[in-house]
Amino acid sequence: MTSEKMRAAIPRLQKRIEELGEIDVNTIQARGEPRFRSLEQKIDETLVDTFGHDSVEYERYHLWQLDTASMNMMYETPLHEVRVGYQSGIDRAIATLQTVIDLFEEKLDAAPESPANRARRALGDLDLHPEIAETTTKLFENGHYANAVEDACKVLDGLVKIRSKKFDLSGTELMQKVFSAKNPVLAFNDLSTETGQSEQQGMMFLYSGAMLALRNPRAHEIIKDDPEQALEYIAFLSLLAKALDRTTKT
């Protein structure tokens, strides 16, 4: 079983454990209440989806029923025995499902994490600019790394246009015009100081470089990005998008 499948199965198994733990057997009024059959089916479907119906693991961990109370053809099982039987079955089911989770987590801890999984997890931990996150997250998670980078560049280009009101320009030309050190449309700091002028020129190079080095190659050629490299590009573009928010019109 792949690491991805184990990771995907763990939340579903935990959900089944939560549902089992929420049952108060003292509320049972009769044997064979429909809610127990429904939960048994959900547990079984989760195990089938996890292991496959004909697998050794499914045969090892699947549950026949939650009702473990004894049955007698001569008389009806007392209600208190029915409740004890269900509690025993619930406890057994929880222990079984938790065993599967523990084994999965142990295997995941021992297995080396792939670059793609590591990058996807890191992407979720980043505080990306909202517009960048909305545009790139699904593309990145689906493995379309170059498309995610290219779309992040397009978002940045669009944000600069909106903030500067320069809709007649695009790409490198837009960045050089808007962030010009000599006659900028948007300024990052006090341009009357040498420090402010240096920052302005440096930021112009960063924005222009993003268009030249990241957007243009992916717009004109088929690029295959490494997931971790693409993650760094997206983080950089997000940084520029956030920096844009602190600019003022000159």
C-alpha positions as CSV (number, residue, x, y, z in Angstrom):
1,M,0.0,0.0,0.0
2,T,1.3,3.4,-0.9
3,S,2.1,6.2,1.6
4,E,-0.5,8.4,-0.1
5,K,-3.2,5.8,0.4
6,M,-2.3,5.2,4.0
7,R,-2.4,9.0,4.7
8,A,-5.8,9.3,3.0
9,A,-7.2,6.3,5.0
10,I,-6.2,7.5,8.5
11,P,-8.7,10.4,8.7
12,R,-11.6,8.1,7.6
13,L,-10.6,5.4,10.2
14,Q,-10.4,8.1,12.9
15,K,-13.9,9.3,11.9
16,R,-15.2,5.7,12.4
17,I,-13.6,5.6,15.8
18,E,-15.2,8.9,16.8
19,E,-18.6,7.6,15.7
20,L,-18.2,4.4,17.7
21,G,-17.1,6.4,20.8
22,E,-20.2,8.6,20.6
23,I,-22.5,5.7,21.2
24,D,-24.0,5.5,24.7
25,V,-25.1,1.9,25.1
26,N,-27.5,2.9,27.9
27,T,-29.7,4.4,25.2
28,I,-30.2,1.0,23.5
29,Q,-33.8,-0.1,23.8
30,A,-33.8,-3.2,21.6
31,R,-31.5,-5.5,19.9
32,G,-30.7,-4.9,16.2
33,E,-31.4,-1.1,16.2
34,P,-30.9,0.2,12.6
35,R,-28.2,2.7,13.7
36,F,-25.8,-0.2,14.5
37,R,-26.3,-1.8,11.1
38,S,-25.6,1.5,9.4
39,L,-22.4,2.0,11.4
40,E,-21.3,-1.6,10.6
41,Q,-21.7,-0.9,6.9
42,K,-19.7,2.4,7.1
43,I,-16.9,0.6,8.9
44,D,-16.9,-2.2,6.4
45,E,-16.9,0.2,3.4
46,T,-14.0,2.1,4.9
47,L,-12.0,-1.1,5.3
48,V,-12.8,-2.3,1.8
49,D,-11.8,1.1,0.4
50,T,-8.6,0.9,2.4
51,F,-7.5,-2.7,1.8
52,G,-9.6,-4.1,-1.0
53,H,-12.3,-6.7,-0.5
54,D,-10.2,-9.7,-1.3
55,S,-7.1,-8.7,0.6
56,V,-5.5,-10.5,3.5
57,E,-5.6,-7.3,5.5
58,Y,-9.4,-6.9,5.0
59,E,-9.9,-10.5,6.2
60,R,-7.7,-9.8,9.2
61,Y,-9.4,-6.5,10.3
62,H,-13.0,-6.5,9.1
63,L,-15.8,-6.8,11.7
64,W,-18.7,-9.1,11.4
65,Q,-21.0,-7.2,13.8
66,L,-21.0,-4.9,16.8
67,D,-23.6,-7.1,18.7
68,T,-21.6,-9.6,20.7
69,A,-24.2,-10.6,23.2
70,S,-25.2,-14.3,23.5
71,M,-28.3,-15.6,21.7
72,N,-30.7,-18.2,23.0
73,M,-33.6,-19.6,21.0
74,M,-35.5,-20.4,24.2
75,Y,-35.7,-16.9,25.6
76,E,-35.1,-13.2,24.8
77,T,-31.7,-11.9,25.8
78,P,-32.1,-9.4,28.7
79,L,-31.6,-5.8,27.8
80,H,-28.7,-5.3,30.2
81,E,-26.9,-8.2,28.5
82,V,-27.6,-6.7,25.0
83,R,-26.1,-3.4,26.2
84,V,-23.0,-5.2,27.6
85,G,-22.6,-7.1,24.3
86,Y,-22.8,-4.0,22.2
87,Q,-20.2,-2.2,24.5
88,S,-17.9,-5.2,24.1
89,G,-18.3,-5.0,20.3
90,I,-17.7,-1.3,20.2
91,D,-14.6,-1.6,22.3
92,R,-13.3,-4.3,20.0
93,A,-14.0,-2.3,16.9
94,I,-12.3,0.8,18.3
95,A,-9.2,-1.3,19.2
96,T,-9.1,-2.9,15.8
97,L,-9.4,0.4,13.9
98,Q,-6.8,2.0,16.2
99,T,-4.4,-0.9,15.5
100,V,-4.7,-0.2,11.7
101,I,-4.0,3.5,12.3
102,D,-1.0,2.8,14.5
103,L,0.4,0.4,11.9
104,F,-0.1,3.0,9.1
105,E,1.5,5.7,11.2
106,E,4.5,3.5,12.0
107,K,5.0,2.6,8.4
108,L,4.7,6.3,7.4
109,D,7.3,7.3,10.0
110,A,9.7,4.7,8.7
111,A,9.2,5.4,5.0
112,P,11.1,8.2,3.3
113,E,8.8,11.0,2.3
114,S,8.7,11.8,-1.4
115,P,9.7,15.3,-2.6
116,A,6.2,15.8,-3.9
117,N,4.5,14.9,-0.6
118,R,7.0,17.0,1.3
119,A,6.4,20.0,-0.9
120,R,2.6,19.6,-0.7
121,R,2.8,19.5,3.1
122,A,5.1,22.6,3.1
123,L,2.7,24.5,0.8
124,G,-0.1,24.0,3.3
125,D,2.1,25.4,6.1
126,L,2.9,28.6,4.2
127,D,1.0,31.8,4.8
128,L,0.6,32.6,1.1
129,H,-1.0,35.8,-0.2
130,P,-4.8,34.9,-0.5
131,E,-4.9,35.5,-4.3
132,I,-1.8,33.4,-4.9
133,A,-3.1,30.6,-2.6
134,E,-6.5,30.5,-4.3
135,T,-5.0,30.2,-7.7
136,T,-2.1,27.8,-7.1
137,T,-3.1,25.4,-4.4
138,K,-5.2,22.9,-6.3
139,L,-2.8,23.0,-9.3
140,F,0.1,22.3,-7.1
141,E,-1.6,19.5,-5.2
142,N,-2.5,17.9,-8.5
143,G,1.1,17.9,-9.6
144,H,0.8,20.7,-12.1
145,Y,3.8,22.6,-10.7
146,A,4.8,24.7,-13.8
147,N,1.2,25.7,-14.3
148,A,1.0,26.7,-10.6
149,V,4.1,28.9,-11.0
150,E,2.9,30.5,-14.2
151,D,-0.6,31.2,-12.8
152,A,1.0,32.8,-9.7
153,C,2.9,35.1,-12.1
154,K,-0.3,36.0,-13.8
155,V,-1.9,36.8,-10.5
156,L,1.0,39.0,-9.5
157,D,0.8,40.8,-12.9
158,G,-2.9,41.4,-12.4
159,L,-2.5,42.7,-8.9
160,V,0.1,45.2,-10.0
161,K,-2.2,46.4,-12.8
162,I,-5.1,46.9,-10.4
163,R,-3.1,48.7,-7.8
164,S,-1.3,51.0,-10.3
165,K,-4.2,51.4,-12.7
166,K,-1.8,50.6,-15.6
167,F,-4.0,48.2,-17.6
168,D,-2.3,49.0,-20.9
169,L,1.0,47.3,-19.9
170,S,2.0,43.8,-18.8
171,G,4.9,41.7,-17.7
172,T,8.4,43.2,-17.5
173,E,7.3,46.4,-19.2
174,L,4.6,46.9,-16.5
175,M,7.0,46.2,-13.6
176,Q,9.7,48.6,-15.0
177,K,7.2,51.4,-15.5
178,V,5.3,51.0,-12.2
179,F,8.3,50.5,-9.9
180,S,10.8,52.8,-11.7
181,A,13.3,54.3,-9.3
182,K,13.2,57.6,-11.1
183,N,9.5,58.1,-11.8
184,P,7.5,55.3,-10.1
185,V,3.8,54.9,-10.1
186,L,4.0,52.9,-6.8
187,A,6.6,53.5,-4.2
188,F,7.7,51.1,-1.4
189,N,9.3,53.8,0.8
190,D,10.4,57.4,1.0
191,L,12.1,58.1,-2.3
192,S,13.7,61.3,-1.0
193,T,16.4,59.2,0.7
194,E,19.2,57.1,-0.9
195,T,17.9,54.1,1.0
196,G,14.4,54.5,-0.3
197,Q,15.7,54.9,-3.9
198,S,17.9,51.8,-3.5
199,E,15.0,49.7,-2.2
200,Q,12.7,51.0,-5.0
201,Q,15.2,50.0,-7.7
202,G,15.9,46.6,-6.1
203,M,12.2,45.8,-5.9
204,M,11.8,46.8,-9.5
205,F,14.5,44.3,-10.4
206,L,12.7,41.6,-8.4
207,Y,9.3,42.2,-10.0
208,S,10.8,42.4,-13.5
209,G,12.9,39.4,-12.8
210,A,9.9,37.4,-11.8
211,M,8.3,38.1,-15.1
212,L,11.5,37.4,-17.2
213,A,12.7,34.3,-15.3
214,L,9.5,32.7,-14.1
215,R,6.5,33.7,-16.3
216,N,8.0,34.1,-19.7
217,P,9.6,30.6,-20.0
218,R,6.5,28.9,-18.8
219,A,4.3,30.9,-21.1
220,H,6.3,30.1,-24.2
221,E,7.6,26.6,-23.6
222,I,6.7,23.4,-21.9
223,I,8.5,23.5,-18.5
224,K,8.6,20.6,-16.0
225,D,9.2,22.1,-12.5
226,D,10.5,20.1,-9.6
227,P,7.9,20.3,-6.8
228,E,10.3,21.8,-4.2
229,Q,11.6,24.3,-6.6
230,A,8.1,25.3,-7.7
231,L,7.2,25.7,-4.0
232,E,10.1,28.2,-3.6
233,Y,9.0,30.1,-6.7
234,I,5.4,30.4,-5.4
235,A,6.6,31.5,-2.0
236,F,8.7,34.2,-3.7
237,L,5.8,35.4,-5.9
238,S,3.6,35.5,-2.8
239,L,6.2,37.6,-1.0
240,L,6.1,40.1,-3.9
241,A,2.3,40.1,-3.8
242,K,2.3,40.9,-0.1
243,A,5.0,43.6,-0.6
244,L,2.7,45.2,-3.2
245,D,0.1,45.8,-0.5
246,R,2.4,48.3,1.3
247,T,3.1,50.4,-1.7
248,T,1.7,53.9,-2.1
249,K,0.8,55.8,-5.3
250,T,3.2,58.7,-6.1
